[in-house]
Amino acid sequence: MEKPRIKNEDQYEALRDKGYSKEKSARIANTPNSGEKGGKAKKYEDWTKEELYSQAKNIGIDNRSKMNKEELIKALRNN
């Protein structure tokens, strides 16, 4: 059986050194634009409560309707 091809060998090895599994490392290293930096997102503190709530809803954080802005930020960061 042929060895699977890794598109970004350096990134694959760095992920393996961090303790990632072979499968996860390969999946990440084979994504388009792997190894390139992404865009810049604004800090959660700059988001509105409604934006934070929407993100928490997308992620599936429980009890989000009872949270204030600071609690939503904490929940998003710890998810």
FENLIN-V487070 format. One record per pair of residues at least 12 apart in sequence whose ideal C-beta (glycine too) atoms are under 10 Angstrom apart, sorted by the first residue. I is the first residue (numbers start at 1). GAP is how many residues later the second one is. Records with the same first field share a line. If there is no record, write none. Layout:
I: GAP, GAP
//
This chain:
4: 18, 19, 22, 26
5: 21, 25
6: 16, 19, 20, 23, 24, 28
7: 19, 22, 23, 24, 25, 27, 28
8: 17, 18, 20, 21, 22, 23, 25, 26, 27, 28
9: 20
10: 19, 24, 25
11: 14, 17, 18, 19, 20, 23, 24
12: 13, 14, 15, 16, 17, 18, 22, 23
13: 12, 16
14: 14, 15, 21
15: 12, 13, 14
16: 13
43: 30
44: 25, 26, 28, 29, 30, 32, 33
45: 24, 25, 28
47: 22, 25, 26, 29
48: 21
49: 18, 19, 20, 21, 23, 24
50: 19
51: 18, 21
52: 12, 15, 16, 17, 18, 19, 20, 21, 23, 24
53: 12, 14, 16, 19
54: 18
55: 17, 18, 20, 21, 24
56: 15, 16, 17, 19, 20, 23
59: 16, 17, 20
60: 19
61: 14, 15, 17, 18
62: 13
63: 12
64: 12
//
